[in-house]
Amino acid sequence: MSQGSSDDRDRSIERFRPYFRLQLFGTKETVQSIINQLHSIGFVDRVYWGKPMPVPGIEGEWVSVLQRHW
């Protein structure tokens, strides 16, 4: 049986692909509103954003993260 697989090598290439990451912070409503606005102007589809989550230790603050490879 061979050592490793091409699948392992394929995944290691993913680490070196260029990417960008955006983080939105604000109230839950503001974060969702900005995601919707960015979608409406064609910047990025809203499905690529992470689900807004509360920021631990900061009352009323929410965050959503977008990371895209190209």
Order of alpha helices (4+ residues) and beta strands (2+ residues): alpha-beta-alpha-beta-beta
